[in-house]
Amino acid sequence: MVLACVLLTGCGPLSETHRNPGNSHQVATGAPSGRANAEITIAGGRVSPPPGWLEVGKGRPVTITVTSDAADEVHVHGYDLTAELRPGVPATLRFTADLTGVFEVETHGSKLVLTQLAVR
């Protein structure tokens, strides 16, 4: 059912009812009222740390830095933010979390899920 919901929502936010806390790994967090930062590495097609949740309060700053061993593009769904990934060069997305919901952060070429951004 979750897969069907993800397929139907495409690039839009997922509602809270589609979260699966039993299968979550916290990538990084700031208090919901504070700043959220995540540093993610992609090597050999594997994401480190493993995909999880990045939680932040609405209106707060978010910084996501991704370093990959292969060329690709990182995309924050719902916010429609992208950054080019060049091998070995960190790419950083900085923005204000002004939309509430859960938003997937993924790579476009390799279709790797990097984290879920939960804005409350």
MDAnalysis code that builds the backbone (N, CA, C; Angstrom):
import MDAnalysis as mda
import numpy as np

u = mda.Universe.empty(360, n_residues=120, atom_resindex=np.repeat(np.arange(120), 3), trajectory=True)
u.add_TopologyAttr("name", ["N", "CA", "C"] * 120)
u.add_TopologyAttr("resid", np.arange(1, 121))
u.add_TopologyAttr("resname", ["MET", "VAL", "LEU", "ALA", "CYS", "VAL", "LEU", "LEU", "THR", "GLY", "CYS", "GLY", "PRO", "LEU", "SER", "GLU", "THR", "HIS", "ARG", "ASN", "PRO", "GLY", "ASN", "SER", "HIS", "GLN", "VAL", "ALA", "THR", "GLY", "ALA", "PRO", "SER", "GLY", "ARG", "ALA", "ASN", "ALA", "GLU", "ILE", "THR", "ILE", "ALA", "GLY", "GLY", "ARG", "VAL", "SER", "PRO", "PRO", "PRO", "GLY", "TRP", "LEU", "GLU", "VAL", "GLY", "LYS", "GLY", "ARG", "PRO", "VAL", "THR", "ILE", "THR", "VAL", "THR", "SER", "ASP", "ALA", "ALA", "ASP", "GLU", "VAL", "HIS", "VAL", "HIS", "GLY", "TYR", "ASP", "LEU", "THR", "ALA", "GLU", "LEU", "ARG", "PRO", "GLY", "VAL", "PRO", "ALA", "THR", "LEU", "ARG", "PHE", "THR", "ALA", "ASP", "LEU", "THR", "GLY", "VAL", "PHE", "GLU", "VAL", "GLU", "THR", "HIS", "GLY", "SER", "LYS", "LEU", "VAL", "LEU", "THR", "GLN", "LEU", "ALA", "VAL", "ARG"])
u.atoms.positions = np.array([
    [0.807, -1.185, 0.000],
    [0.000, 0.000, 0.000],
    [0.854, 1.256, 0.000],
    [1.970, 1.244, 0.759],
    [2.832, 2.415, 0.790],
    [3.407, 2.664, -0.593],
    [3.828, 1.602, -1.294],
    [4.376, 1.751, -2.632],
    [3.352, 2.394, -3.552],
    [2.103, 1.972, -3.473],
    [1.055, 2.556, -4.304],
    [0.879, 4.037, -3.973],
    [0.948, 4.397, -2.709],
    [0.812, 5.801, -2.316],
    [1.972, 6.619, -2.857],
    [3.195, 6.071, -2.786],
    [4.359, 6.780, -3.297],
    [4.238, 6.965, -4.802],
    [3.824, 5.922, -5.511],
    [3.675, 6.019, -6.954],
    [2.610, 7.026, -7.340],
    [1.542, 7.102, -6.583],
    [0.467, 8.025, -6.899],
    [0.818, 9.468, -6.571],
    [1.660, 9.683, -5.569],
    [1.967, 11.049, -5.185],
    [3.111, 11.636, -5.989],
    [3.929, 10.808, -6.614],
    [5.018, 11.322, -7.438],
    [5.928, 12.226, -6.656],
    [6.066, 13.471, -7.100],
    [6.991, 14.405, -6.475],
    [6.358, 15.194, -5.345],
    [5.121, 14.956, -5.016],
    [4.450, 15.719, -3.966],
    [4.763, 15.176, -2.596],
    [4.318, 15.874, -1.572],
    [4.572, 15.422, -0.211],
    [3.726, 14.209, 0.137],
    [4.236, 13.406, 1.041],
    [3.487, 12.277, 1.567],
    [2.833, 12.733, 2.855],
    [1.651, 12.259, 3.119],
    [1.002, 12.647, 4.375],
    [1.586, 11.839, 5.517],
    [1.359, 12.292, 6.730],
    [1.866, 11.607, 7.913],
    [1.428, 10.155, 7.975],
    [0.279, 9.813, 7.423],
    [-0.220, 8.456, 7.532],
    [0.617, 7.475, 6.733],
    [1.487, 7.941, 5.856],
    [2.298, 7.038, 5.047],
    [3.667, 6.780, 5.650],
    [3.945, 7.322, 6.831],
    [5.220, 7.073, 7.490],
    [5.236, 5.674, 8.056],
    [6.411, 5.090, 8.096],
    [6.595, 3.776, 8.676],
    [7.700, 3.869, 9.717],
    [7.397, 4.348, 10.923],
    [8.429, 4.555, 11.929],
    [9.188, 3.290, 12.291],
    [8.592, 2.129, 12.112],
    [9.274, 0.887, 12.439],
    [10.429, 0.597, 11.512],
    [10.519, 1.284, 10.370],
    [11.569, 1.036, 9.405],
    [12.384, 2.307, 9.187],
    [12.548, 3.116, 10.223],
    [13.242, 4.378, 10.039],
    [14.612, 4.346, 10.688],
    [15.506, 5.080, 10.094],
    [16.838, 5.298, 10.648],
    [17.058, 6.790, 10.589],
    [17.331, 7.400, 11.695],
    [17.474, 8.848, 11.732],
    [18.781, 9.255, 11.083],
    [18.726, 9.954, 9.956],
    [19.928, 10.435, 9.295],
    [20.522, 11.589, 10.084],
    [19.719, 12.584, 10.363],
    [20.160, 13.750, 11.124],
    [18.912, 14.464, 11.585],
    [19.045, 15.223, 12.604],
    [17.881, 15.973, 13.046],
    [18.317, 17.217, 13.780],
    [17.486, 18.206, 13.689],
    [17.590, 19.348, 14.570],
    [16.279, 19.313, 15.317],
    [16.197, 19.955, 16.443],
    [14.897, 20.021, 17.098],
    [13.932, 20.604, 16.088],
    [12.662, 20.186, 16.079],
    [11.731, 20.716, 15.089],
    [11.731, 22.235, 15.019],
    [12.139, 22.917, 16.066],
    [12.182, 24.369, 16.010],
    [13.552, 24.878, 15.573],
    [14.547, 23.962, 15.414],
    [15.908, 24.372, 15.069],
    [16.284, 24.068, 13.635],
    [17.558, 24.151, 13.374],
    [18.136, 23.912, 12.054],
    [18.284, 22.406, 11.814],
    [18.137, 21.978, 10.556],
    [18.342, 20.574, 10.196],
    [19.514, 20.476, 9.232],
    [20.439, 19.583, 9.535],
    [21.616, 19.371, 8.694],
    [21.777, 17.887, 8.422],
    [22.151, 17.555, 7.185],
    [22.439, 16.170, 6.847],
    [23.656, 16.136, 5.943],
    [24.559, 15.213, 6.217],
    [25.699, 14.954, 5.345],
    [25.574, 13.517, 4.888],
    [25.453, 13.341, 3.572],
    [25.183, 12.032, 2.993],
    [26.261, 11.720, 1.967],
    [26.716, 10.466, 1.972],
    [27.722, 10.016, 1.017],
    [27.145, 8.860, 0.205],
    [27.438, 8.882, -1.097],
    [27.052, 7.781, -1.985],
    [28.339, 7.193, -2.544],
    [28.547, 5.894, -2.313],
    [29.736, 5.209, -2.817],
    [29.349, 3.812, -3.272],
    [29.687, 3.483, -4.502],
    [29.371, 2.156, -5.023],
    [27.881, 1.871, -5.047],
    [27.072, 2.892, -5.213],
    [25.621, 2.716, -5.258],
    [24.972, 2.553, -3.893],
    [25.732, 2.785, -2.831],
    [25.200, 2.658, -1.473],
    [25.186, 4.013, -0.782],
    [24.130, 4.253, -0.018],
    [23.931, 5.523, 0.687],
    [24.376, 5.368, 2.131],
    [25.171, 6.347, 2.603],
    [25.642, 6.331, 3.981],
    [25.482, 7.724, 4.583],
    [24.872, 7.835, 5.763],
    [24.214, 6.766, 6.502],
    [22.991, 6.265, 5.736],
    [22.475, 5.090, 6.113],
    [21.298, 4.543, 5.428],
    [20.136, 5.532, 5.450],
    [19.310, 5.514, 4.411],
    [18.181, 6.448, 4.336],
    [17.310, 6.406, 5.587],
    [16.867, 7.575, 6.019],
    [16.032, 7.692, 7.207],
    [15.237, 8.977, 7.168],
    [15.138, 9.644, 8.330],
    [14.316, 10.844, 8.466],
    [15.171, 12.031, 8.878],
    [14.880, 13.167, 8.282],
    [15.474, 14.436, 8.656],
    [14.303, 15.324, 9.049],
    [14.186, 15.648, 10.338],
    [13.027, 16.394, 10.824],
    [13.395, 17.843, 11.121],
    [12.464, 18.753, 10.783],
    [12.683, 20.173, 11.006],
    [11.335, 20.871, 11.153],
    [11.307, 21.948, 11.898],
    [10.089, 22.745, 12.040],
    [9.905, 23.671, 10.844],
    [8.671, 23.957, 10.520],
    [8.358, 24.859, 9.413],
    [9.022, 26.212, 9.647],
    [9.598, 26.758, 8.580],
    [10.251, 28.052, 8.649],
    [11.711, 27.998, 9.054],
    [12.216, 26.812, 9.354],
    [13.588, 26.658, 9.819],
    [14.525, 26.334, 8.656],
    [15.822, 26.628, 8.799],
    [16.788, 26.354, 7.732],
    [17.152, 24.877, 7.632],
    [17.392, 24.442, 6.399],
    [17.788, 23.063, 6.111],
    [19.053, 23.109, 5.256],
    [20.012, 22.261, 5.591],
    [21.221, 22.112, 4.788],
    [21.434, 20.626, 4.543],
    [21.480, 20.248, 3.272],
    [21.734, 18.855, 2.894],
    [22.955, 18.855, 1.990],
    [24.006, 18.156, 2.427],
    [25.233, 18.052, 1.645],
    [25.402, 16.599, 1.212],
    [25.594, 16.415, -0.095],
    [25.736, 15.070, -0.656],
    [27.055, 14.996, -1.411],
    [27.821, 13.952, -1.119],
    [29.051, 13.671, -1.852],
    [28.889, 12.297, -2.492],
    [29.105, 12.233, -3.799],
    [28.907, 10.985, -4.541],
    [30.177, 10.617, -5.297],
    [30.353, 9.319, -5.531],
    [31.488, 8.866, -6.326],
    [31.147, 8.794, -7.816],
    [29.916, 9.182, -8.173],
    [29.475, 9.150, -9.571],
    [28.668, 10.409, -9.885],
    [28.699, 10.826, -11.123],
    [27.906, 11.976, -11.557],
    [26.419, 11.637, -11.471],
    [25.618, 12.577, -11.016],
    [24.172, 12.375, -10.882],
    [23.561, 13.735, -10.555],
    [22.338, 13.723, -10.064],
    [21.658, 14.932, -9.630],
    [20.852, 14.586, -8.390],
    [20.925, 15.430, -7.365],
    [20.133, 15.241, -6.158],
    [18.911, 16.156, -6.259],
    [17.760, 15.663, -5.794],
    [16.503, 16.397, -5.926],
    [15.717, 16.299, -4.623],
    [15.218, 17.454, -4.148],
    [14.327, 17.495, -2.993],
    [12.916, 17.644, -3.546],
    [12.152, 16.564, -3.506],
    [10.789, 16.572, -4.030],
    [9.919, 17.544, -3.246],
    [8.936, 18.101, -3.911],
    [8.026, 19.048, -3.279],
    [8.587, 20.458, -3.274],
    [9.871, 20.584, -2.994],
    [10.537, 21.881, -3.035],
    [11.123, 22.142, -4.426],
    [11.214, 21.086, -5.230],
    [11.771, 21.152, -6.585],
    [13.150, 21.807, -6.616],
    [13.975, 21.413, -5.665],
    [15.355, 21.874, -5.617],
    [16.265, 20.774, -6.130],
    [17.251, 21.145, -6.938],
    [18.191, 20.171, -7.462],
    [19.611, 20.700, -7.338],
    [20.544, 19.771, -7.348],
    [21.960, 20.123, -7.380],
    [22.684, 19.045, -8.171],
    [23.624, 19.477, -8.970],
    [24.439, 18.547, -9.750],
    [25.427, 17.855, -8.827],
    [25.552, 16.542, -9.002],
    [26.553, 15.780, -8.259],
    [27.701, 15.456, -9.203],
    [28.903, 15.902, -8.828],
    [30.116, 15.564, -9.574],
    [30.951, 14.666, -8.678],
    [31.577, 13.649, -9.248],
    [32.333, 12.693, -8.438],
    [33.325, 13.364, -7.487],
    [33.167, 13.052, -6.188],
    [34.077, 13.529, -5.166],
    [33.901, 14.972, -4.730],
    [32.941, 15.695, -5.335],
    [32.738, 17.107, -5.006],
    [31.433, 17.256, -4.224],
    [31.486, 17.710, -2.970],
    [30.246, 17.875, -2.198],
    [29.302, 18.888, -2.858],
    [28.015, 18.543, -2.914],
    [26.965, 19.442, -3.400],
    [26.067, 19.758, -2.217],
    [25.806, 21.037, -1.991],
    [25.012, 21.446, -0.829],
    [23.761, 22.184, -1.266],
    [22.625, 21.753, -0.709],
    [21.345, 22.428, -0.894],
    [21.005, 23.118, 0.413],
    [20.768, 24.424, 0.365],
    [20.358, 25.199, 1.548],
    [19.040, 25.862, 1.222],
    [18.070, 25.711, 2.120],
    [16.762, 26.314, 1.890],
    [16.012, 26.417, 3.205],
    [14.910, 27.161, 3.169],
    [14.032, 27.293, 4.322],
    [12.878, 26.316, 4.156],
    [12.593, 25.554, 5.189],
    [11.518, 24.559, 5.166],
    [10.175, 25.272, 5.312],
    [9.649, 25.780, 4.199],
    [8.410, 26.554, 4.268],
    [7.167, 25.771, 3.847],
    [7.326, 24.507, 3.482],
    [6.198, 23.623, 3.159],
    [6.150, 22.508, 4.191],
    [4.966, 22.188, 4.720],
    [4.869, 21.083, 5.676],
    [4.545, 19.791, 4.953],
    [4.975, 18.687, 5.535],
    [4.734, 17.363, 4.974],
    [6.009, 16.546, 5.013],
    [6.007, 15.455, 4.282],
    [7.174, 14.585, 4.173],
    [7.599, 14.583, 2.715],
    [8.874, 14.875, 2.471],
    [9.396, 15.039, 1.125],
    [10.609, 14.138, 0.921],
    [10.628, 13.412, -0.172],
    [11.732, 12.512, -0.488],
    [12.893, 13.295, -1.078],
    [14.095, 12.929, -0.645],
    [15.324, 13.461, -1.232],
    [15.982, 12.280, -1.915],
    [16.216, 12.387, -3.227],
    [16.742, 11.253, -3.982],
    [17.682, 11.720, -5.081],
    [18.353, 10.747, -5.695],
    [19.142, 11.032, -6.886],
    [18.287, 10.705, -8.098],
    [18.461, 11.470, -9.154],
    [17.643, 11.248, -10.343],
    [18.159, 10.117, -11.214],
    [19.450, 10.093, -11.503],
    [20.003, 9.073, -12.390],
    [19.942, 7.680, -11.801],
    [20.431, 7.526, -10.578],
    [20.495, 6.203, -9.946],
    [19.259, 5.860, -9.133],
    [18.334, 6.820, -8.970],
    [17.076, 6.601, -8.238],
    [17.301, 6.115, -6.807],
    [18.328, 6.636, -6.148],
    [18.588, 6.277, -4.760],
    [17.858, 7.228, -3.825],
    [17.133, 6.700, -2.863],
    [16.524, 7.526, -1.824],
    [17.617, 7.842, -0.811],
    [17.804, 9.149, -0.536],
    [18.840, 9.572, 0.398],
    [18.292, 9.804, 1.792],
    [17.105, 10.387, 1.884],
    [16.437, 10.631, 3.163],
    [15.007, 11.073, 2.897],
    [14.225, 11.150, 3.948],
    [12.883, 11.740, 3.912],
    [12.943, 12.986, 4.780],
    [12.551, 14.127, 4.224],
    [12.524, 15.370, 4.960],
    [11.124, 15.554, 5.541],
    [11.012, 15.573, 6.861],
    [9.717, 15.755, 7.537],
    [9.675, 17.163, 8.105],
    [8.763, 17.986, 7.568],
    [8.632, 19.370, 8.008],
    [7.319, 19.498, 8.755],
    [7.390, 19.961, 10.007],
    [6.196, 20.076, 10.867],
    [5.959, 21.521, 11.255],
])
